Amino acid sequence: MIDLTVVKLPKGSAILLTANIGGATTSISNPNHTDVYTDTFPDGITIDMPIDKFYNLWLENLVADYEVIEVGSNEKGEIH
């Protein structure tokens, strides 16, 4: 199984390979955002989520053993 993490960006969304997330910091420009560093985004990608909520999401995705059968988007284009 491939573990993916879906996050909301300030504009849009991103899907990250959970195992490739190397770290995260509170964004300097906005404390309600988190800069996430991955193998794909070594310079960081800013997500629209405080670091404590991202930590909980990241940890849950690392330890949880569940599978999403279908991925879709709503009328706003948000992935769920």
N, C-alpha and C positions, 0 to 999 in steps of 0.2 A: 504494500500500500504506500502511496506517495502522500505525505503529510503536507497540506497546504494551509496557509493562513491568509484569510481575506481581510483587508484593511481599507478603510475609507481615507482618501487623500483630501487635502483642502479643496481640490477640484477633481472628482472622479474616484476611482477605486484601484486597488492593486492586489495581485495574488502573489504571495511569497512562498517559496519552498521553506517550510519551517526549519528544517535541518541546516539551512544555509544562513540563518540569522545569527550573526556573531555578537551583536550587542545593540544597545539603545541608550539614548540620552534625551533629556528634556531639551526641546528646541530653544535656542537662545532668543529667537525672534518672537516666539509665542509659547508661554509655559503650558498652554492647553494642547500643544502638539508634541509629538515625539519624533526624533530623528532615529531611524532604524538602519543599521548597517548590515549588509548581507554580501555574499560572494558576488551577486549580480549588481548590487548598488554599493560598491566599496566607499563611495563618498557620502553615502546616506540618502535616504528617501524620507521626506517629512510626511507623517501621517496625522490625521485629524483625530487624535486621541491622547489624553494625558498618559504619562508614563506608567502610572499605577494600573490603569485599565489595560494598557498594552501588556504589561507584565503578566497580569492574570490571564489574558487571552493567549499569550505565548506559552506560559506554563501549562495551561489546559491543553493546548494543541500538542505539546511535547509528551504529555503523560496520558492523554485520552486515547481510547481505542475504539473509535467509531468511524463510520464511513458515510459520506454524503452520496446519496444515490443520484440525485438530480440537482443541478445548479441552474438557476434562472435569474431573471431580473424583473423588477417591477416597472411600472409606467414611468418612473423617474430615471430608469437606467441603472438603479442600484442593484448590485449583485447580492443574492441571498441564497 
